[in-house]
Amino acid sequence: MRRRTIHILCYLTNSRIKAFEHIPYCSYRIQPPGSRTIVWTGKTFNFDKIIDEFAGKPFECATESFCPDPCCSRIPSVVRSSPKYAPLCKMNTCQKKSTCLLKHFENDDLSKLRLNQFNINCGCDKPGTIYRPDIGKCVHHNPCTKQSLCREYGQECLNTATGYKCVCQLGFFRNGSNSCAHLKLSASAYHGFSLSESMEEL
């Protein structure tokens, strides 16, 4: 039951539910320079203030408390290099272990979290490539699948070898302000059927 509850709490954290942005009584942290006292959000704790040394980054405390760490990035290097601890970091399949990254929006599937299946991300040397955890390799990535790219009027996304390029759609051209403008064609005049010269019969 406890394991199932942890998976649900991790799922809510990765889904960025507002209540998990700043939770109380996390692990002790040294107060960073220039930090300020933050007021609790929500109705539960809004009468109190967060003590500076307990105020981390948004969702940091919930992630550390509820979600596993397949990258082993939160473990001190001395512990991580220990022979007894090494098998616990086997989920980090990156060639460069330090490039392992766990993105919350790629790990918000509760059914996968319950099976301890995570989408880790490794740094890739070549531009325009992403790491695929299912095959353990860097492959070409089509950034045009993101709907947020090239959203200006008359634009469309063109997938390139090193990334993407915003180009003008058919019937548009790039004007002086570097925007896509509708191409205006002059109206054609109709002068009747075209005539051809008569040819001798063979």
C-alpha positions in Angstrom: 0.0 0.0 0.0 2.8 2.4 0.9 4.5 1.8 -2.4 1.3 2.5 -4.3 0.8 5.7 -2.4 4.4 6.9 -3.2 3.8 6.3 -7.0 0.6 8.4 -6.8 2.4 11.2 -5.0 5.2 11.1 -7.6 2.6 11.2 -10.4 1.0 14.2 -8.9 4.4 15.9 -8.5 5.4 15.2 -12.1 2.0 16.5 -13.2 2.9 19.8 -11.5 -0.1 20.0 -9.2 0.0 23.4 -7.5 -0.3 21.9 -4.0 3.0 20.1 -4.4 5.0 23.2 -5.5 6.2 24.0 -2.0 5.5 21.4 0.7 6.6 21.8 4.3 9.3 20.0 6.3 11.6 18.8 3.5 15.2 17.9 3.9 17.4 20.6 5.6 19.0 23.0 3.1 21.6 25.8 3.6 20.0 29.1 3.1 21.1 30.5 -0.3 22.4 34.1 -0.5 19.7 36.6 -1.1 16.9 34.3 -0.2 13.6 35.6 1.1 10.8 34.3 3.2 8.1 32.8 1.0 4.4 32.8 2.0 2.6 29.4 1.6 0.3 29.0 -1.3 -3.2 27.4 -0.9 -5.6 27.4 2.0 -3.9 24.8 4.2 -0.7 26.6 5.1 -1.5 30.2 4.1 -1.4 31.3 7.7 2.2 30.5 8.1 5.5 31.3 6.3 8.1 29.1 4.9 11.3 29.1 6.8 14.1 30.1 4.4 16.3 27.0 4.9 13.3 24.8 4.0 12.3 26.8 0.9 13.8 25.1 -2.2 13.0 25.4 -5.8 9.4 24.8 -7.0 8.5 21.0 -6.7 12.1 20.2 -5.6 11.0 19.0 -2.1 8.1 16.9 -3.5 10.4 15.4 -6.2 13.1 14.5 -3.6 10.4 13.1 -1.2 8.2 11.1 -3.5 10.0 10.3 -6.8 12.8 7.8 -7.4 16.2 8.9 -8.7 17.1 6.6 -11.6 19.9 9.0 -12.6 21.4 8.9 -9.1 22.0 12.6 -9.5 20.9 13.4 -5.9 23.4 10.9 -4.4 26.8 12.2 -3.3 29.6 11.0 -5.6 31.4 9.2 -2.8 28.3 7.1 -2.2 27.5 6.7 -5.9 31.0 5.3 -6.6 30.7 2.7 -3.8 30.7 -0.9 -5.1 27.7 -1.7 -2.9 25.7 1.2 -4.3 26.6 0.9 -8.0 24.0 -1.8 -8.8 21.3 0.6 -7.6 22.3 3.1 -10.3 22.0 0.6 -13.2 18.9 2.5 -14.5 21.3 5.3 -15.6 22.2 3.9 -19.0 23.8 7.1 -20.3 27.3 6.7 -21.7 28.1 9.9 -19.8 26.5 9.3 -16.5 26.6 13.0 -15.5 24.3 13.9 -18.5 21.4 11.8 -17.2 18.3 13.9 -16.8 14.8 13.0 -15.7 12.1 15.4 -17.1 8.9 15.6 -15.2 6.7 16.0 -18.3 8.1 12.8 -19.8 7.3 10.8 -16.7 3.7 11.6 -15.9 2.3 8.1 -16.8 1.0 6.5 -13.6 1.0 3.0 -15.1 4.7 3.3 -16.0 5.6 4.8 -12.7 4.1 1.8 -10.9 6.4 -0.5 -12.9 9.4 1.7 -12.2 9.8 2.5 -15.9 11.2 5.9 -16.4 12.0 8.0 -19.5 15.5 9.2 -18.8 17.2 11.7 -21.1 20.9 11.6 -21.9 22.9 14.4 -23.5 23.6 13.9 -27.2 26.7 15.3 -28.9 25.1 15.9 -32.3 22.6 18.8 -32.6 19.1 17.9 -33.6 19.2 14.5 -31.8 17.6 13.2 -28.7 18.2 10.2 -26.5 15.7 7.3 -26.8 15.7 5.2 -23.6 14.0 2.3 -25.2 17.0 1.6 -27.5 19.7 3.5 -25.5 20.9 5.6 -28.4 20.7 9.2 -29.7 18.5 9.5 -32.8 17.3 12.3 -35.1 14.5 14.3 -33.6 11.8 16.0 -35.5 11.1 19.2 -33.5 8.2 20.1 -35.8 6.0 17.7 -33.9 5.8 20.4 -31.2 2.8 22.6 -31.9 4.4 25.6 -30.3 6.9 26.1 -33.1 6.4 28.4 -36.1 3.0 29.6 -35.0 3.0 33.0 -36.7 0.6 33.8 -39.5 1.6 32.0 -42.8 4.5 30.0 -41.3 5.1 26.3 -41.2 7.9 24.2 -39.6 10.5 22.6 -41.8 12.5 19.7 -40.3 16.2 20.0 -41.0 19.2 17.8 -40.2 20.3 20.0 -37.3 17.0 21.2 -36.0 14.2 23.2 -37.7 13.5 26.2 -39.7 10.4 28.4 -40.0 9.4 28.9 -43.6 6.5 30.6 -45.3 3.6 28.5 -46.5 2.7 28.2 -50.1 1.1 31.4 -51.3 3.1 33.5 -48.8 6.4 35.3 -49.0 8.8 36.8 -46.4 8.5 40.5 -46.4 10.9 43.2 -45.2 9.9 42.9 -41.5 10.8 39.2 -41.6 7.2 38.1 -41.5 5.2 35.9 -43.9 2.8 38.0 -45.9 0.1 36.8 -48.3 1.2 36.8 -51.9 -1.1 39.0 -54.0 -1.4 37.9 -57.6 -2.6 40.3 -60.3 -6.0 39.5 -61.6 -5.9 37.8 -65.0 -8.0 39.1 -67.9 -10.1 36.7 -70.0 -9.9 37.2 -73.7 -11.8 34.2 -75.0 -10.5 30.9 -76.2 -7.0 30.7 -77.5 -6.7 30.2 -81.2 -4.0 28.2 -83.0 -2.9 28.4 -86.6 -4.7 26.1 -88.9 -2.5 23.2 -90.0 -2.6 21.4 -93.3 -4.2 18.0 -93.3 -1.9 15.1 -94.0 
